[in-house]
Amino acid sequence: MLPPDDPALSLLQVLRDDGSVDEDRDPGLDDATARSIYRHMLRIRLIDERMLMRQRQGKVGFYGASTGQEATPVVTAHCLSEADWVFPALREASIMLVRGFPLETWLAQIYGNGADVLKGRMQPMHMAGRSVNQVSWSSCLGPQLPQAVGAAWAMKLQGEQGRVAVAFTGDGATSEPDFHTAMNFAGVYRPPVVLICQNNHWAISVPSSRQTASATFAVKAHAYGLPGVRVDGNDVLALHAAISEACARARRGEGPTFIEAVTYRIGAHSSSDDPSLYRSEEEVAYWRRRDPIVRFERYMRARGLVTDESRTALERELTEEILRAIRNVETVPPPDRETLFDDVYAERPWHLEEQAAELAAHPRAPEH
């Protein structure tokens, strides 16, 4: 029997609803880090709003917003080094932006146009970028977990000390075999990996209460020999304390950590979903009052880092940046048809050379 104060059963919280903090657990963010976290959470919130509009207008085929879940990915990005690798799920694309991936190139992956570094070959929202060591996720969520463990294991075997792989899952994907495979390998081989479950309470329309009979998701870590930590996923300070410590453990060679970030998906699962069919507005309203941006803003105001004027100015600046990037991306044509043969082999074989030559000789369709 685990004690009730076991980190996998209790809930790590630092930030109170009124903006005050638990001084004993405060990670002590400096002003620059606090401002950056706040900026990037607000930025992805505004991006999500605009891109959902574009999806409804038929300009992109699919979009999955992270509304209500901005804190975990943004804080994680601030705990990583440039050499670390990220294996995301649906709602962690903002990590790329925090790590310096250009916004226009990021948006181009949603449109799948000629500015997309993936050449339009992935579905919208499956962002990836070698320049920031972020791997694309699979729509059948789960495979990113053993992939991350494998990458971290390779780092360990090659003696690459100080590097970490971080992988994400939702509560629903903990029911997938990939989750158990990843946890078991992580426990046995002790690679420098941090596995984070964003428990947003809903796997599309299935509540987390129907995913498991365990008291928490974090407690599953003990069965595999990993430390488990359950943290308030809408509390920036608690997240920073938990994730930074997990990354530090991995860098020191002390092995993996499994973190359950308890949060909530305020919006729909994706642009293909109507959440009103399976959950109550009262439930959503409760979690809106625990919005991670609102909670962190109270804290920022208490520290004198945000005022009404600075908040308005920042939102205006970010909105202008986002709209300018969207306008520019929407002028980019589709990928060149010749890119069909790129990235298939390291050296293009003869039969693809023949097909490429045949395509080049075929006239292009007229522009409409």
BAGUVO-828305 format. One record per residue (C-alpha): x negated, y, z negated; residue in one letter. Coordinates in steps of 0.1 Angstrom, whole numbers, padded with zeros to 4 digits, always signed. Layout:
<pts>
[pt [X,Y,Z],"A"]
...
</pts>
This chain:
<pts>
[pt [+0000,+0000,+0000],"M"]
[pt [-0014,+0033,+0011],"L"]
[pt [-0013,+0063,-0014],"P"]
[pt [+0012,+0090,-0004],"P"]
[pt [-0016,+0115,+0000],"D"]
[pt [-0034,+0094,+0026],"D"]
[pt [-0041,+0118,+0055],"P"]
[pt [-0022,+0094,+0079],"A"]
[pt [+0010,+0097,+0058],"L"]
[pt [+0009,+0132,+0045],"S"]
[pt [+0011,+0164,+0066],"L"]
[pt [-0019,+0187,+0068],"L"]
[pt [-0007,+0223,+0067],"Q"]
[pt [-0026,+0255,+0062],"V"]
[pt [-0004,+0282,+0077],"L"]
[pt [+0028,+0291,+0058],"R"]
[pt [+0059,+0303,+0076],"D"]
[pt [+0054,+0338,+0062],"D"]
[pt [+0019,+0341,+0077],"G"]
[pt [+0000,+0335,+0045],"S"]
[pt [-0024,+0306,+0042],"V"]
[pt [-0035,+0279,+0019],"D"]
[pt [-0070,+0293,+0010],"E"]
[pt [-0083,+0258,+0000],"D"]
[pt [-0077,+0245,+0035],"R"]
[pt [-0083,+0276,+0056],"D"]
[pt [-0109,+0268,+0084],"P"]
[pt [-0119,+0305,+0084],"G"]
[pt [-0114,+0314,+0120],"L"]
[pt [-0135,+0344,+0131],"D"]
[pt [-0116,+0373,+0147],"D"]
[pt [-0128,+0365,+0182],"A"]
[pt [-0116,+0329,+0180],"T"]
[pt [-0083,+0339,+0165],"A"]
[pt [-0077,+0364,+0192],"R"]
[pt [-0087,+0340,+0220],"S"]
[pt [-0063,+0313,+0207],"I"]
[pt [-0035,+0337,+0204],"Y"]
[pt [-0041,+0351,+0239],"R"]
[pt [-0043,+0316,+0255],"H"]
[pt [-0011,+0304,+0238],"M"]
[pt [+0008,+0335,+0250],"L"]
[pt [-0008,+0331,+0285],"R"]
[pt [+0004,+0296,+0290],"I"]
[pt [+0039,+0304,+0276],"R"]
[pt [+0042,+0332,+0303],"L"]
[pt [+0028,+0309,+0330],"I"]
[pt [+0053,+0283,+0322],"D"]
[pt [+0082,+0307,+0324],"E"]
[pt [+0071,+0320,+0358],"R"]
[pt [+0064,+0286,+0373],"M"]
[pt [+0098,+0272,+0361],"L"]
[pt [+0114,+0300,+0380],"M"]
[pt [+0093,+0291,+0411],"R"]
[pt [+0104,+0255,+0408],"Q"]
[pt [+0141,+0265,+0406],"R"]
[pt [+0135,+0286,+0437],"Q"]
[pt [+0122,+0256,+0456],"G"]
[pt [+0087,+0269,+0459],"K"]
[pt [+0071,+0240,+0440],"V"]
[pt [+0085,+0205,+0436],"G"]
[pt [+0079,+0197,+0399],"F"]
[pt [+0069,+0215,+0367],"Y"]
[pt [+0065,+0204,+0331],"G"]
[pt [+0063,+0233,+0306],"A"]
[pt [+0045,+0231,+0272],"S"]
[pt [+0069,+0254,+0255],"T"]
[pt [+0067,+0249,+0217],"G"]
[pt [+0035,+0227,+0221],"Q"]
[pt [+0010,+0254,+0231],"E"]
[pt [-0010,+0252,+0199],"A"]
[pt [-0025,+0217,+0201],"T"]
[pt [-0041,+0219,+0236],"P"]
[pt [-0053,+0255,+0231],"V"]
[pt [-0069,+0248,+0197],"V"]
[pt [-0085,+0216,+0210],"T"]
[pt [-0101,+0236,+0239],"A"]
[pt [-0116,+0259,+0213],"H"]
[pt [-0132,+0229,+0195],"C"]
[pt [-0149,+0215,+0225],"L"]
[pt [-0183,+0221,+0241],"S"]
[pt [-0189,+0225,+0279],"E"]
[pt [-0203,+0189,+0281],"A"]
[pt [-0172,+0172,+0265],"D"]
[pt [-0146,+0154,+0286],"W"]
[pt [-0108,+0158,+0284],"V"]
[pt [-0082,+0131,+0294],"F"]
[pt [-0049,+0149,+0292],"P"]
[pt [-0012,+0139,+0294],"A"]
[pt [+0015,+0161,+0307],"L"]
[pt [+0013,+0192,+0284],"R"]
[pt [-0025,+0198,+0281],"E"]
[pt [-0033,+0215,+0314],"A"]
[pt [-0039,+0248,+0296],"S"]
[pt [-0072,+0233,+0283],"I"]
[pt [-0087,+0238,+0317],"M"]
[pt [-0078,+0275,+0316],"L"]
[pt [-0093,+0280,+0282],"V"]
[pt [-0125,+0264,+0294],"R"]
[pt [-0128,+0288,+0323],"G"]
[pt [-0110,+0272,+0352],"F"]
[pt [-0098,+0299,+0376],"P"]
[pt [-0061,+0306,+0373],"L"]
[pt [-0055,+0308,+0411],"E"]
[pt [-0072,+0275,+0417],"T"]
[pt [-0052,+0260,+0388],"W"]
[pt [-0020,+0272,+0403],"L"]
[pt [-0030,+0260,+0437],"A"]
[pt [-0029,+0224,+0423],"Q"]
[pt [+0008,+0229,+0416],"I"]
[pt [+0015,+0241,+0452],"Y"]
[pt [-0009,+0215,+0467],"G"]
[pt [-0022,+0240,+0492],"N"]
[pt [-0055,+0247,+0509],"G"]
[pt [-0070,+0262,+0477],"A"]
[pt [-0064,+0231,+0457],"D"]
[pt [-0097,+0213,+0449],"V"]
[pt [-0077,+0181,+0450],"L"]
[pt [-0067,+0189,+0486],"K"]
[pt [-0030,+0185,+0478],"G"]
[pt [-0032,+0148,+0470],"R"]
[pt [-0018,+0148,+0435],"M"]
[pt [+0017,+0156,+0422],"Q"]
[pt [+0022,+0191,+0408],"P"]
[pt [+0011,+0195,+0372],"M"]
[pt [-0016,+0167,+0375],"H"]
[pt [-0044,+0193,+0372],"M"]
[pt [-0080,+0182,+0372],"A"]
[pt [-0113,+0199,+0376],"G"]
[pt [-0148,+0184,+0376],"R"]
[pt [-0162,+0219,+0368],"S"]
[pt [-0145,+0217,+0334],"V"]
[pt [-0147,+0179,+0329],"N"]
[pt [-0110,+0174,+0329],"Q"]
[pt [-0095,+0142,+0345],"V"]
[pt [-0061,+0140,+0361],"S"]
[pt [-0035,+0120,+0342],"W"]
[pt [-0011,+0094,+0355],"S"]
[pt [+0026,+0099,+0356],"S"]
[pt [+0029,+0064,+0340],"C"]
[pt [+0015,+0079,+0308],"L"]
[pt [-0010,+0057,+0289],"G"]
[pt [-0040,+0049,+0312],"P"]
[pt [-0058,+0081,+0301],"Q"]
[pt [-0064,+0066,+0267],"L"]
[pt [-0086,+0036,+0275],"P"]
[pt [-0102,+0057,+0302],"Q"]
[pt [-0113,+0082,+0275],"A"]
[pt [-0125,+0054,+0252],"V"]
[pt [-0145,+0040,+0281],"G"]
[pt [-0161,+0073,+0289],"A"]
[pt [-0170,+0078,+0253],"A"]
[pt [-0184,+0043,+0251],"W"]
[pt [-0206,+0051,+0282],"A"]
[pt [-0218,+0082,+0265],"M"]
[pt [-0228,+0061,+0235],"K"]
[pt [-0245,+0034,+0255],"L"]
[pt [-0265,+0061,+0274],"Q"]
[pt [-0276,+0078,+0243],"G"]
[pt [-0258,+0111,+0251],"E"]
[pt [-0256,+0124,+0216],"Q"]
[pt [-0233,+0153,+0208],"G"]
[pt [-0208,+0147,+0236],"R"]
[pt [-0172,+0139,+0229],"V"]
[pt [-0142,+0126,+0249],"A"]
[pt [-0108,+0137,+0239],"V"]
[pt [-0076,+0120,+0251],"A"]
[pt [-0039,+0129,+0246],"F"]
[pt [-0007,+0110,+0244],"T"]
[pt [+0029,+0116,+0235],"G"]
[pt [+0049,+0096,+0210],"D"]
[pt [+0065,+0077,+0237],"G"]
[pt [+0033,+0064,+0253],"A"]
[pt [+0023,+0048,+0219],"T"]
[pt [+0046,+0020,+0230],"S"]
[pt [+0025,+0013,+0261],"E"]
[pt [-0001,-0015,+0261],"P"]
[pt [-0028,+0011,+0270],"D"]
[pt [-0024,+0028,+0236],"F"]
[pt [-0032,-0004,+0217],"H"]
[pt [-0060,-0014,+0240],"T"]
[pt [-0076,+0021,+0235],"A"]
[pt [-0072,+0020,+0198],"M"]
[pt [-0086,-0015,+0195],"N"]
[pt [-0117,-0007,+0216],"F"]
[pt [-0122,+0025,+0198],"A"]
[pt [-0121,+0007,+0164],"G"]
[pt [-0145,-0020,+0175],"V"]
[pt [-0171,-0001,+0195],"Y"]
[pt [-0169,+0032,+0176],"R"]
[pt [-0175,+0055,+0205],"P"]
[pt [-0174,+0094,+0202],"P"]
[pt [-0137,+0098,+0211],"V"]
[pt [-0108,+0117,+0195],"V"]
[pt [-0073,+0104,+0204],"L"]
[pt [-0045,+0130,+0198],"I"]
[pt [-0008,+0121,+0198],"C"]
[pt [+0015,+0151,+0204],"Q"]
[pt [+0045,+0138,+0186],"N"]
[pt [+0071,+0161,+0201],"N"]
[pt [+0100,+0139,+0189],"H"]
[pt [+0113,+0130,+0224],"W"]
[pt [+0099,+0107,+0251],"A"]
[pt [+0122,+0122,+0277],"I"]
[pt [+0155,+0111,+0261],"S"]
[pt [+0143,+0085,+0236],"V"]
[pt [+0137,+0099,+0201],"P"]
[pt [+0105,+0091,+0182],"S"]
[pt [+0126,+0073,+0156],"S"]
[pt [+0132,+0046,+0182],"R"]
[pt [+0095,+0043,+0192],"Q"]
[pt [+0082,+0028,+0160],"T"]
[pt [+0090,+0014,+0126],"A"]
[pt [+0058,+0028,+0111],"S"]
[pt [+0062,+0056,+0086],"A"]
[pt [+0041,+0078,+0108],"T"]
[pt [+0023,+0075,+0141],"F"]
[pt [-0010,+0084,+0124],"A"]
[pt [-0008,+0054,+0101],"V"]
[pt [-0012,+0031,+0131],"K"]
[pt [-0049,+0041,+0131],"A"]
[pt [-0056,+0020,+0100],"H"]
[pt [-0046,-0012,+0117],"A"]
[pt [-0074,-0007,+0142],"Y"]
[pt [-0100,+0005,+0117],"G"]
[pt [-0098,+0042,+0126],"L"]
[pt [-0092,+0071,+0103],"P"]
[pt [-0058,+0086,+0110],"G"]
[pt [-0048,+0122,+0103],"V"]
[pt [-0013,+0137,+0105],"R"]
[pt [-0012,+0174,+0110],"V"]
[pt [+0014,+0202,+0116],"D"]
[pt [+0011,+0206,+0153],"G"]
[pt [+0026,+0241,+0152],"N"]
[pt [+0000,+0253,+0127],"D"]
[pt [-0030,+0267,+0145],"V"]
[pt [-0052,+0267,+0114],"L"]
[pt [-0044,+0231,+0104],"A"]
[pt [-0050,+0219,+0139],"L"]
[pt [-0083,+0237,+0141],"H"]
[pt [-0094,+0221,+0107],"A"]
[pt [-0084,+0186,+0118],"A"]
[pt [-0096,+0186,+0154],"I"]
[pt [-0129,+0204,+0147],"S"]
[pt [-0137,+0179,+0119],"E"]
[pt [-0127,+0149,+0142],"A"]
[pt [-0150,+0163,+0169],"C"]
[pt [-0178,+0169,+0144],"A"]
[pt [-0175,+0133,+0131],"R"]
[pt [-0178,+0119,+0167],"A"]
[pt [-0208,+0141,+0174],"R"]
[pt [-0225,+0129,+0143],"R"]
[pt [-0221,+0093,+0155],"G"]
[pt [-0195,+0085,+0128],"E"]
[pt [-0169,+0071,+0153],"G"]
[pt [-0134,+0079,+0165],"P"]
[pt [-0104,+0096,+0149],"T"]
[pt [-0067,+0093,+0157],"F"]
[pt [-0047,+0125,+0151],"I"]
[pt [-0009,+0128,+0151],"E"]
[pt [+0001,+0164,+0158],"A"]
[pt [+0038,+0168,+0147],"V"]
[pt [+0054,+0193,+0170],"T"]
[pt [+0085,+0197,+0192],"Y"]
[pt [+0093,+0201,+0229],"R"]
[pt [+0115,+0232,+0229],"I"]
[pt [+0124,+0229,+0266],"G"]
[pt [+0132,+0201,+0290],"A"]
[pt [+0108,+0172,+0295],"H"]
[pt [+0103,+0185,+0330],"S"]
[pt [+0121,+0204,+0357],"S"]
[pt [+0140,+0171,+0364],"S"]
[pt [+0155,+0169,+0330],"D"]
[pt [+0186,+0182,+0312],"D"]
[pt [+0179,+0178,+0274],"P"]
[pt [+0214,+0190,+0264],"S"]
[pt [+0226,+0155,+0273],"L"]
[pt [+0207,+0138,+0245],"Y"]
[pt [+0199,+0163,+0217],"R"]
[pt [+0217,+0190,+0197],"S"]
[pt [+0212,+0227,+0200],"E"]
[pt [+0210,+0228,+0162],"E"]
[pt [+0179,+0206,+0163],"E"]
[pt [+0163,+0229,+0189],"V"]
[pt [+0172,+0260,+0169],"A"]
[pt [+0154,+0245,+0138],"Y"]
[pt [+0122,+0241,+0158],"W"]
[pt [+0124,+0274,+0175],"R"]
[pt [+0120,+0289,+0140],"R"]
[pt [+0088,+0270,+0138],"R"]
[pt [+0075,+0283,+0171],"D"]
[pt [+0036,+0280,+0170],"P"]
[pt [+0031,+0314,+0187],"I"]
[pt [+0055,+0332,+0164],"V"]
[pt [+0039,+0316,+0133],"R"]
[pt [+0004,+0324,+0144],"F"]
[pt [+0014,+0360,+0153],"E"]
[pt [+0026,+0365,+0117],"R"]
[pt [-0008,+0354,+0105],"Y"]
[pt [-0025,+0377,+0131],"M"]
[pt [-0005,+0406,+0120],"R"]
[pt [-0013,+0400,+0084],"A"]
[pt [-0050,+0401,+0093],"R"]
[pt [-0045,+0433,+0113],"G"]
[pt [-0054,+0416,+0146],"L"]
[pt [-0020,+0422,+0163],"V"]
[pt [+0003,+0452,+0163],"T"]
[pt [+0035,+0460,+0182],"D"]
[pt [+0014,+0481,+0206],"E"]
[pt [-0013,+0455,+0212],"S"]
[pt [+0013,+0427,+0216],"R"]
[pt [+0032,+0447,+0243],"T"]
[pt [-0001,+0456,+0260],"A"]
[pt [-0013,+0420,+0261],"L"]
[pt [+0019,+0406,+0274],"E"]
[pt [+0019,+0433,+0302],"R"]
[pt [-0017,+0425,+0311],"E"]
[pt [-0011,+0388,+0312],"L"]
[pt [+0021,+0391,+0332],"T"]
[pt [+0004,+0412,+0358],"E"]
[pt [-0025,+0387,+0360],"E"]
[pt [-0001,+0358,+0365],"I"]
[pt [+0021,+0375,+0390],"L"]
[pt [-0009,+0386,+0410],"R"]
[pt [-0023,+0351,+0410],"A"]
[pt [+0010,+0335,+0421],"I"]
[pt [+0014,+0360,+0450],"R"]
[pt [-0022,+0352,+0462],"N"]
[pt [-0017,+0315,+0459],"V"]
[pt [+0016,+0315,+0478],"E"]
[pt [-0001,+0330,+0508],"T"]
[pt [-0025,+0301,+0511],"V"]
[pt [-0016,+0276,+0539],"P"]
[pt [-0015,+0238,+0534],"P"]
[pt [-0048,+0218,+0533],"P"]
[pt [-0064,+0213,+0567],"D"]
[pt [-0053,+0180,+0582],"R"]
[pt [-0090,+0171,+0587],"E"]
[pt [-0094,+0168,+0550],"T"]
[pt [-0074,+0136,+0552],"L"]
[pt [-0107,+0117,+0557],"F"]
[pt [-0126,+0135,+0530],"D"]
[pt [-0136,+0119,+0497],"D"]
[pt [-0127,+0084,+0508],"V"]
[pt [-0162,+0070,+0510],"Y"]
[pt [-0196,+0086,+0500],"A"]
[pt [-0206,+0081,+0536],"E"]
[pt [-0178,+0080,+0562],"R"]
[pt [-0177,+0046,+0580],"P"]
[pt [-0174,+0042,+0618],"W"]
[pt [-0136,+0035,+0618],"H"]
[pt [-0128,+0067,+0599],"L"]
[pt [-0151,+0086,+0622],"E"]
[pt [-0131,+0073,+0652],"E"]
[pt [-0098,+0082,+0636],"Q"]
[pt [-0111,+0117,+0627],"A"]
[pt [-0122,+0122,+0663],"A"]
[pt [-0088,+0111,+0676],"E"]
[pt [-0070,+0134,+0652],"L"]
[pt [-0092,+0163,+0663],"A"]
[pt [-0083,+0156,+0699],"A"]
[pt [-0046,+0157,+0692],"H"]
[pt [-0030,+0191,+0695],"P"]
[pt [-0017,+0207,+0663],"R"]
[pt [+0020,+0213,+0658],"A"]
[pt [+0031,+0249,+0664],"P"]
[pt [+0034,+0271,+0634],"E"]
[pt [+0070,+0279,+0623],"H"]
</pts>
